[in-house]
Amino acid sequence: MTGKRYNPFSEELKRVFGCRVHRISVDAGFTCPNRDGTVGSGGCIYCGGDGSGSFGIARDLSITGQLEDGKEVMARKYKAARFMAYFQPYSNTYATAEALRTLYDEALTVPDVVGLIVGTRPDCLPADVLDLLVGYHRRTYFWLELGIQTFHDRTLSLIRRGHDAAASITAIQSARSLGLRVCTHVILGLPGENRDDMLSTAGLLNDLGVNGVKLHLCHVMAGTELANLYERGEVRLLDQDEYVELVCDFLERLDPSICIHRLTGDGGRDHLVAPQWSTAKFEVLNAIDREMERRDSMQGKRIES
């Protein structure tokens, strides 16, 4: 775990490609079964109108155009030369396998795009789509990202997720049995969850054999049902110190072979209601590093042998 007390995804990319590789978010125009009436309408209580976490995407451009635009920005800011197309907003397997093939193939035709990341929900992975993803796994460097958020059914119901924990477990097991790299999204600080609830998720991820984890804090975006609850005083958010301590506790219980794709979420300043401390992303990341160093700890330190 070079330079960090956890296993960063950036090091995995350097190992595979021999250089830094940057993700470029792509909006392919998907929706979500939790929005179109299939399993629900209005989406999860924290999800804004453009999809959770999808800010700064040039949606008026084609997939190729979005990637070329992103390449220009990344090359200018970071001297980047290799990229992964990240299908991010909403449920990016929510279409027929043939429609998905057309979209993913377009992304891979863009020069210097060396892999794909596809984000979706556990209930949007029928057998033919999984077979399609296996083909991309064999053809290119591929990650499947699954938004599980929590394994507690009472919380999934509260946040109107539209699926239960069993669906998440089945999706992870199915994808892993086919050899797919799986990165799971987990939200820390969801309403009604205590420390033990959140930390138990780390152990289950270990048991399921996931390859990567993205940790997000529970943040409140304007125009969401969560914002209404927050403004009525019905939701308490973590402060920065609490979040940092919780992330470190989580890392200590997570298998050290699991890549850490993210340790804090990006809310988007124009839409963020709270917590405002989350906009200082690098301050939060530095605080996590300092706390791990203060503890003289490492990812996986508290896993029982």
N, C-alpha and C positions, 0 to 999 in steps of 0.2 A: 504494500500500500504506500507507494512512493509519495513522500511529502505530506501525507495526511494520516490521520488516525482512523480513517475509514476508507472504503474501497471506491474511489470516484470513477464514474463512467468515462470521464475524460482519459483516464489512464488505460481503460479497456480499449478505447478507440485508438490511442497511440500504439498500443501493443499490436492491434490488428492491422493498422494502416501505416504505422511508422511516422505519423505526423498528426497534428491537430485536425479534427474533423468537426465541423459546425452543423448544427441542425437548422433547417429553414422550415418554418411553419407554413403549411399549405391549407387553404380552405377550398375543398372540392365541391361545396354546395350541398353537403349532407344535412339531414335533420336527425331526429332522434325518436324512437318509439315512445319515449316518455313525454313527447311534445305533440306528436301528430295524432294522438288518440288511440294508438295501438295498445299501449299499457297505461297511458296517462296523458294529461295535457298540462302545459305550463312548465314542465320540467322539474328538476330538483329545486329545492327551496333556495339554493345558493347560486343557481345558474342564471346568468344574465342573458339578454336577448341575442347575443352573438356567440353563445357557447362559452363554457367555463374556460378561463385562461387564454382566450384567443384574442390577443390585442396586437395591433401593429401589422396585421396582415393586409396586403393589397388585394382585397376581394374583387375588385373590378377587373383584374387581370386573369388570364388563363392560368392553368397549372404551370405551364412552361414559363409564362410571364412572371408569375409569383416567384418561381425559383430563380430566374435570372435577376429579378429585382433584389431578392434576398442575397444572392451571390455577390452582387455589386456592393451591397451594404457590408456584408461580412468581410469581403476582401479589403475594403477601405478601413474598417474599424480594427480588424484583427489579423490582416494579412493572410486570411484563410484561402486555401486552395482546394480543399475537398469538403464535400457536403453530404448530408443525409436529408432526404425529403421527408418531412414530418407531417403526416395527415392528422391534424390536431382537432379542429372544432367539431363538436357533436360526435356522432357514431359513424366512424369511417369504414365500417363493413356493412352498413345498412343499405344494401342494394344487391342486385343479382351478381353472381360471380363474374359474369361476362362484362357487366358494367364496371365492376371494380377492376378487372383486368385492364380495361382501356385506360382508366385513370392512373393506375400504378405504372403501367408501361410508359405512358407519356412522361411521368416523372423521371423514369430511368433513362430516357433518351436525352435528357439534358446533360451537357458535358460537365464532368467533374462531380456529378451526383453518384456517390459510391454505395448507397444503400437506402433502405426505406424504414420508416417507423410509422406504424399504423395504430392510432388510438381508437378504442371502441368500448362498448359495454359488454359485460359477460353474457347478456341475452341476445347478442347480435352475432353469433358465431355458429350458423348452421353447418352441417357436415361439408357441403360443397364449397363453402367459403373457407373453412379450415383447410380443405384440400388445396384450394388456390393459394393460400398463404404458405403452405408447405412448399409449393413450387417456387415461390419467391425466396423462401429460406434457402433452398438449394441453389438458386440462381444468383443471389446477391446477399449482402449483409443486411439482415432483417430482424426487426424487433416488433413484437406485438405488445401494445400497452393496453392494460385493462383497468378501467376505473372501478375499483371495488369499494373504495372509500372507508369501509368498515366491515367487520364480519358479524356485527351485532344486529339482529333482525329488528329489535325495537328502534334502533337508530335509523336503519334503512327505511322503516315505515315513517318515522318522524320527518326525515328529510325528503320524503316522497320519491325515493329512488326508483321504485317500480320493479325491483327484483329483490330476492332474498339472498342470504349468505350462501345457501346451497347452490344457487346459480353461479356465484363467484367461484366457489370451490370446484364445481363441475367444469367450468370454463378453463380454469387454470390447469386442472388435471388433464383435460382433453388436449389442450395446446401443448403441454409439456410431454405428454405421451407420444406426440408426433414430432418431438424434437425442436419445437419452436422456442425461441428466446422470449420469455415473458417478463415484462416490467409491470408491477402493480402500483396503482395510485392509492395512497392512504391519506386521509385528512385527520389531522390531530386537532382536538378541541371542539369536535362536533357537539351540539347540544345534548346534554344528558349523559355524556360519557365521562367516567372518572379515569384516573391514572391507570388503574389495573385493567380496565376495559381496553384502553389504547395499547398498553404494553403487551397484552395477550395476543394482539395481532401479529407482533413480531415472531412469536413462537409458531403460530400457524403458518406464516409465510415460509419459515424454515422447513416445516414439515412438508409443505406443498412443493418445495424445490424450485421456487421462483428464481429467476436470474437477476432481476433488478427491482428496485423500489424507488418511487417518487413520493417524498413526504411533502405535504402541503399543510399550511395552517388554515384553520377555519376563518375566512375573511368575509366581510359583508360588502356586497356590491349593490349599487343603486338600482332600484326598480325590481328587486327580488323579494320573495316572501320572507327570506331571512332578514332583509332590511326592515321590513315591517315589524317582525318579532323583536329585533334589536332596538328599534326606536320606541317600542312599548316597554322596554326593559325586561323582556322575557328571555333574553339570551345574554349570557356572559361570555366574553371572549378572553383568551389567554393574553397576559401581558408578555413582553419580550423575554424577561427572565424566566417565566414559567415555560414558555415555548422552548427556549434554548435548553433548559434542564430536561424537558420531556424528550426532545430530539436525542440528546445524549443518552438518556435512559433507554430509548428505543434502539439506538445504534449498538449499545452494549449487549442487547439481547438478540441481535440480528446476525445470522451466519456471515462470517467475514468474506465468503466467496460471492455474496450477493452485491452487485454493482449498485452504487447510490447515484441515481440519475438526477436527483434534486433533493434539497434539504429545506427549502422554503418556497412558498408560492408567490407568484407575481399577480397582483390584483389589477394593475392598470390605474394610474393616478387619476385619470379623468372620471372613473366610475367607482373608485373605492370609497366606501363610507367609513369602514374601520376594519382592523386597527391601523392607524396611520404609521406606526413604527415599522410596519411590514414593507413600506416603500423603500426603506434603507436596506436593501437586500444584502449588500456586502458587509454592512455592520452586523447583521444577523449571522451571516456565515462566519465572520471573524469571531463573533462571540461564541459560536458553537466550537470553533477550533480552540479558543482559549479555555473553554470549560472542559473539553476533552483532555487538554494538556494539564489543566489544574488537577483533574482527577487521576492523571497518569493512566488514562484509559484507552481502549481500542475497540473497534467494532468486534462484537462477539465475545467480549471479555466476560460477560455474565452468563454465557451459555453453559449449562451443566454438562459435564463430560459423562 
